[in-house]
Amino acid sequence: MSEIILDINGILKQLPHRYPFLLVDRVLECEEGKRIRELKNVTYYEPIIPGHFQSRPEMTGEIIIEALAQAAG
């Protein structure tokens, strides 16, 4: 397995997304065409977290799917 590791600077070169819509902070591992392991640092104060339920902050399914799509990109 060849590892491809990208930090935020490498990711910014690959994806057109920018804060707050960039949902990939680091690529930890990548097997081209097979799998990818990426990292997204999430804090309570990010605008995507309060979501639909103000009393129960969560990362909604739509945001999780978008993060997966960005990782695949």
N, CA, C and O atoms as a GROMACS GRO file, in nm:
protein
  292
    1MET      N    1   0.084  -0.118   0.000
    1MET     CA    2   0.000   0.000   0.000
    1MET      C    3   0.089   0.124   0.000
    1MET      O    4   0.173   0.140   0.088
    2SER      N    5   0.070   0.212  -0.098
    2SER     CA    6   0.144   0.337  -0.097
    2SER      C    7   0.059   0.442  -0.027
    2SER      O    8  -0.059   0.461  -0.059
    3GLU      N    9   0.120   0.509   0.068
    3GLU     CA   10   0.046   0.609   0.144
    3GLU      C   11   0.059   0.746   0.078
    3GLU      O   12   0.169   0.788   0.042
    4ILE      N   13  -0.052   0.812   0.064
    4ILE     CA   14  -0.054   0.950   0.019
    4ILE      C   15  -0.103   1.032   0.136
    4ILE      O   16  -0.216   1.013   0.182
    5ILE      N   17  -0.022   1.122   0.184
    5ILE     CA   18  -0.061   1.203   0.298
    5ILE      C   19  -0.065   1.348   0.254
    5ILE      O   20   0.034   1.402   0.204
    6LEU      N   21  -0.181   1.410   0.273
    6LEU     CA   22  -0.198   1.550   0.238
    6LEU      C   23  -0.236   1.630   0.360
    6LEU      O   24  -0.324   1.589   0.437
    7ASP      N   25  -0.172   1.744   0.379
    7ASP     CA   26  -0.215   1.836   0.483
    7ASP      C   27  -0.314   1.935   0.420
    7ASP      O   28  -0.352   1.918   0.304
    8ILE      N   29  -0.354   2.035   0.493
    8ILE     CA   30  -0.454   2.128   0.444
    8ILE      C   31  -0.407   2.201   0.318
    8ILE      O   32  -0.489   2.231   0.231
    9ASN      N   33  -0.280   2.230   0.308
    9ASN     CA   34  -0.229   2.299   0.189
    9ASN      C   35  -0.242   2.213   0.064
    9ASN      O   36  -0.278   2.262  -0.043
   10GLY      N   37  -0.212   2.084   0.077
   10GLY     CA   38  -0.227   1.992  -0.035
   10GLY      C   39  -0.373   1.975  -0.074
   10GLY      O   40  -0.406   1.966  -0.192
   11ILE      N   41  -0.461   1.971   0.025
   11ILE     CA   42  -0.604   1.957  -0.001
   11ILE      C   43  -0.658   2.080  -0.072
   11ILE      O   44  -0.738   2.069  -0.165
   12LEU      N   45  -0.614   2.199  -0.029
   12LEU     CA   46  -0.660   2.323  -0.094
   12LEU      C   47  -0.619   2.329  -0.241
   12LEU      O   48  -0.686   2.393  -0.321
   13LYS      N   49  -0.509   2.262  -0.277
   13LYS     CA   50  -0.468   2.256  -0.417
   13LYS      C   51  -0.555   2.161  -0.498
   13LYS      O   52  -0.571   2.178  -0.618
   14GLN      N   53  -0.613   2.059  -0.430
   14GLN     CA   54  -0.692   1.957  -0.499
   14GLN      C   55  -0.841   1.992  -0.510
   14GLN      O   56  -0.905   1.958  -0.610
   15LEU      N   57  -0.895   2.059  -0.410
   15LEU     CA   58  -1.039   2.085  -0.405
   15LEU      C   59  -1.069   2.234  -0.418
   15LEU      O   60  -0.991   2.317  -0.371
   16PRO      N   61  -1.181   2.269  -0.481
   16PRO     CA   62  -1.218   2.410  -0.493
   16PRO      C   63  -1.286   2.465  -0.368
   16PRO      O   64  -1.307   2.586  -0.357
   17HIS      N   65  -1.322   2.379  -0.273
   17HIS     CA   66  -1.396   2.421  -0.154
   17HIS      C   67  -1.307   2.502  -0.060
   17HIS      O   68  -1.186   2.482  -0.053
   18ARG      N   69  -1.370   2.594   0.013
   18ARG     CA   70  -1.302   2.674   0.114
   18ARG      C   71  -1.391   2.681   0.238
   18ARG      O   72  -1.509   2.647   0.232
   19TYR      N   73  -1.335   2.726   0.351
   19TYR     CA   74  -1.409   2.738   0.475
   19TYR      C   75  -1.534   2.823   0.452
   19TYR      O   76  -1.525   2.925   0.384
   20PRO      N   77  -1.647   2.786   0.506
   20PRO     CA   78  -1.676   2.676   0.596
   20PRO      C   79  -1.721   2.549   0.525
   20PRO      O   80  -1.766   2.454   0.591
   21PHE      N   81  -1.710   2.544   0.393
   21PHE     CA   82  -1.759   2.429   0.317
   21PHE      C   83  -1.653   2.323   0.291
   21PHE      O   84  -1.686   2.216   0.239
   22LEU      N   85  -1.530   2.349   0.324
   22LEU     CA   86  -1.425   2.248   0.310
   22LEU      C   87  -1.435   2.153   0.429
   22LEU      O   88  -1.418   2.196   0.543
   23LEU      N   89  -1.461   2.027   0.403
   23LEU     CA   90  -1.488   1.930   0.509
   23LEU      C   91  -1.381   1.823   0.521
   23LEU      O   92  -1.406   1.716   0.577
   24VAL      N   93  -1.263   1.849   0.468
   24VAL     CA   94  -1.150   1.757   0.480
   24VAL      C   95  -1.032   1.839   0.534
   24VAL      O   96  -0.994   1.939   0.473
   25ASP      N   97  -0.976   1.797   0.646
   25ASP     CA   98  -0.862   1.868   0.703
   25ASP      C   99  -0.729   1.800   0.673
   25ASP      O  100  -0.625   1.867   0.663
   26ARG      N  101  -0.731   1.669   0.659
   26ARG     CA  102  -0.607   1.596   0.637
   26ARG      C  103  -0.639   1.460   0.576
   26ARG      O  104  -0.737   1.396   0.615
   27VAL      N  105  -0.557   1.416   0.483
   27VAL     CA  106  -0.566   1.280   0.431
   27VAL      C  107  -0.458   1.200   0.500
   27VAL      O  108  -0.339   1.232   0.491
   28LEU      N  109  -0.500   1.095   0.570
   28LEU     CA  110  -0.407   1.014   0.649
   28LEU      C  111  -0.350   0.897   0.570
   28LEU      O  112  -0.232   0.865   0.581
   29GLU      N  113  -0.435   0.832   0.490
   29GLU     CA  114  -0.394   0.719   0.409
   29GLU      C  115  -0.476   0.718   0.281
   29GLU      O  116  -0.590   0.765   0.280
   30CYS      N  117  -0.419   0.665   0.175
   30CYS     CA  118  -0.494   0.652   0.051
   30CYS      C  119  -0.437   0.536  -0.030
   30CYS      O  120  -0.318   0.530  -0.058
   31GLU      N  121  -0.526   0.443  -0.066
   31GLU     CA  122  -0.493   0.338  -0.161
   31GLU      C  123  -0.570   0.377  -0.286
   31GLU      O  124  -0.692   0.361  -0.292
   32GLU      N  125  -0.499   0.427  -0.385
   32GLU     CA  126  -0.564   0.483  -0.503
   32GLU      C  127  -0.663   0.385  -0.566
   32GLU      O  128  -0.629   0.270  -0.596
   33GLY      N  129  -0.785   0.432  -0.584
   33GLY     CA  130  -0.890   0.351  -0.644
   33GLY      C  131  -0.957   0.252  -0.550
   33GLY      O  132  -1.049   0.181  -0.591
   34LYS      N  133  -0.911   0.246  -0.423
   34LYS     CA  134  -0.968   0.148  -0.330
   34LYS      C  135  -1.025   0.211  -0.204
   34LYS      O  136  -1.142   0.188  -0.171
   35ARG      N  137  -0.943   0.290  -0.133
   35ARG     CA  138  -0.992   0.346  -0.007
   35ARG      C  139  -0.913   0.471   0.030
   35ARG      O  140  -0.804   0.496  -0.020
   36ILE      N  141  -0.974   0.548   0.119
   36ILE     CA  142  -0.910   0.669   0.170
   36ILE      C  143  -0.948   0.686   0.316
   36ILE      O  144  -1.060   0.656   0.356
   37ARG      N  145  -0.855   0.734   0.394
   37ARG     CA  146  -0.881   0.766   0.535
   37ARG      C  147  -0.847   0.912   0.554
   37ARG      O  148  -0.733   0.954   0.535
   38GLU      N  149  -0.948   0.990   0.591
   38GLU     CA  150  -0.927   1.132   0.606
   38GLU      C  151  -0.972   1.179   0.742
   38GLU      O  152  -1.039   1.105   0.815
   39LEU      N  153  -0.936   1.302   0.777
   39LEU     CA  154  -0.966   1.356   0.908
   39LEU      C  155  -1.036   1.490   0.892
   39LEU      O  156  -0.996   1.573   0.811
   40LYS      N  157  -1.142   1.510   0.970
   40LYS     CA  158  -1.210   1.639   0.978
   40LYS      C  159  -1.218   1.674   1.126
   40LYS      O  160  -1.282   1.603   1.203
   41ASN      N  161  -1.152   1.782   1.165
   41ASN     CA  162  -1.161   1.830   1.302
   41ASN      C  163  -1.291   1.908   1.317
   41ASN      O  164  -1.314   2.006   1.245
   42VAL      N  165  -1.376   1.866   1.409
   42VAL     CA  166  -1.506   1.931   1.427
   42VAL      C  167  -1.515   1.986   1.568
   42VAL      O  168  -1.484   1.917   1.665
   43THR      N  169  -1.556   2.111   1.578
   43THR     CA  170  -1.581   2.172   1.709
   43THR      C  171  -1.729   2.211   1.717
   43THR      O  172  -1.797   2.223   1.615
   44TYR      N  173  -1.774   2.230   1.837
   44TYR     CA  174  -1.913   2.267   1.861
   44TYR      C  175  -1.949   2.399   1.792
   44TYR      O  176  -2.064   2.420   1.753
   45TYR      N  177  -1.852   2.487   1.777
   45TYR     CA  178  -1.878   2.623   1.728
   45TYR      C  179  -1.880   2.636   1.576
   45TYR      O  180  -1.903   2.746   1.526
   46GLU      N  181  -1.856   2.530   1.504
   46GLU     CA  182  -1.863   2.539   1.358
   46GLU      C  183  -2.007   2.560   1.314
   46GLU      O  184  -2.099   2.505   1.376
   47PRO      N  185  -2.028   2.639   1.209
   47PRO     CA  186  -2.166   2.670   1.168
   47PRO      C  187  -2.246   2.549   1.121
   47PRO      O  188  -2.369   2.556   1.116
   48ILE      N  189  -2.181   2.440   1.086
   48ILE     CA  190  -2.255   2.322   1.038
   48ILE      C  191  -2.309   2.236   1.151
   48ILE      O  192  -2.394   2.151   1.126
   49ILE      N  193  -2.262   2.255   1.273
   49ILE     CA  194  -2.295   2.164   1.382
   49ILE      C  195  -2.433   2.189   1.444
   49ILE      O  196  -2.504   2.092   1.468
   50PRO      N  197  -2.475   2.312   1.472
   50PRO     CA  198  -2.608   2.329   1.532
   50PRO      C  199  -2.719   2.268   1.446
   50PRO      O  200  -2.817   2.217   1.500
   51GLY      N  201  -2.704   2.273   1.315
   51GLY     CA  202  -2.793   2.203   1.224
   51GLY      C  203  -2.941   2.225   1.247
   51GLY      O  204  -2.986   2.337   1.271
   52HIS      N  205  -3.016   2.116   1.241
   52HIS     CA  206  -3.161   2.123   1.249
   52HIS      C  207  -3.211   2.138   1.392
   52HIS      O  208  -3.316   2.198   1.415
   53PHE      N  209  -3.138   2.086   1.487
   53PHE     CA  210  -3.184   2.082   1.625
   53PHE      C  211  -3.093   2.165   1.714
   53PHE      O  212  -2.983   2.122   1.748
   54GLN      N  213  -3.137   2.284   1.751
   54GLN     CA  214  -3.054   2.373   1.833
   54GLN      C  215  -3.020   2.312   1.969
   54GLN      O  216  -2.912   2.338   2.023
   55SER      N  217  -3.110   2.233   2.024
   55SER     CA  218  -3.085   2.175   2.156
   55SER      C  219  -2.998   2.050   2.151
   55SER      O  220  -2.951   2.002   2.254
   56ARG      N  221  -2.978   1.995   2.031
   56ARG     CA  222  -2.897   1.874   2.016
   56ARG      C  223  -2.804   1.888   1.896
   56ARG      O  224  -2.836   1.841   1.787
   57PRO      N  225  -2.690   1.954   1.915
   57PRO     CA  226  -2.599   1.975   1.802
   57PRO      C  227  -2.547   1.844   1.746
   57PRO      O  228  -2.514   1.752   1.821
   58GLU      N  229  -2.540   1.836   1.615
   58GLU     CA  230  -2.490   1.715   1.550
   58GLU      C  231  -2.443   1.748   1.410
   58GLU      O  232  -2.482   1.849   1.351
   59MET      N  233  -2.360   1.662   1.357
   59MET     CA  234  -2.318   1.674   1.218
   59MET      C  235  -2.420   1.595   1.136
   59MET      O  236  -2.423   1.472   1.142
   60THR      N  237  -2.502   1.664   1.061
   60THR     CA  238  -2.613   1.600   0.990
   60THR      C  239  -2.565   1.506   0.880
   60THR      O  240  -2.451   1.516   0.834
   61GLY      N  241  -2.653   1.417   0.839
   61GLY     CA  242  -2.620   1.320   0.735
   61GLY      C  243  -2.577   1.384   0.605
   61GLY      O  244  -2.488   1.334   0.536
   62GLU      N  245  -2.641   1.497   0.570
   62GLU     CA  246  -2.606   1.567   0.446
   62GLU      C  247  -2.461   1.615   0.450
   62GLU      O  248  -2.390   1.608   0.350
   63ILE      N  249  -2.419   1.663   0.565
   63ILE     CA  250  -2.281   1.713   0.580
   63ILE      C  251  -2.182   1.596   0.578
   63ILE      O  252  -2.074   1.607   0.522
   64ILE      N  253  -2.219   1.484   0.639
   64ILE     CA  254  -2.133   1.366   0.638
   64ILE      C  255  -2.115   1.315   0.495
   64ILE      O  256  -2.004   1.281   0.455
   65ILE      N  257  -2.224   1.310   0.418
   65ILE     CA  258  -2.215   1.266   0.278
   65ILE      C  259  -2.128   1.362   0.197
   65ILE      O  260  -2.048   1.318   0.114
   66GLU      N  261  -2.142   1.493   0.221
   66GLU     CA  262  -2.058   1.591   0.151
   66GLU      C  263  -1.911   1.571   0.186
   66GLU      O  264  -1.826   1.580   0.098
   67ALA      N  265  -1.880   1.543   0.313
   67ALA     CA  266  -1.743   1.518   0.353
   67ALA      C  267  -1.688   1.393   0.283
   67ALA      O  268  -1.572   1.392   0.240
   68LEU      N  269  -1.770   1.290   0.270
   68LEU     CA  270  -1.727   1.169   0.199
   68LEU      C  271  -1.701   1.199   0.052
   68LEU      O  272  -1.603   1.150  -0.006
   69ALA      N  273  -1.788   1.280  -0.009
   69ALA     CA  274  -1.769   1.316  -0.150
   69ALA      C  275  -1.640   1.397  -0.170
   69ALA      O  276  -1.568   1.377  -0.267
   70GLN      N  277  -1.613   1.489  -0.077
   70GLN     CA  278  -1.489   1.567  -0.087
   70GLN      C  279  -1.367   1.478  -0.071
   70GLN      O  280  -1.267   1.497  -0.140
   71ALA      N  281  -1.374   1.383   0.020
   71ALA     CA  282  -1.261   1.290   0.038
   71ALA      C  283  -1.236   1.209  -0.089
   71ALA      O  284  -1.122   1.185  -0.126
   72ALA      N  285  -1.344   1.168  -0.154
   72ALA     CA  286  -1.330   1.093  -0.280
   72ALA      C  287  -1.271   1.180  -0.390
   72ALA      O  288  -1.203   1.130  -0.480
   73GLY      N  289  -1.297   1.310  -0.383
   73GLY     CA  290  -1.244   1.403  -0.484
   73GLY      C  291  -1.095   1.416  -0.472
   73GLY      O  292  -1.033   1.490  -0.549
   0.00000   0.00000   0.00000
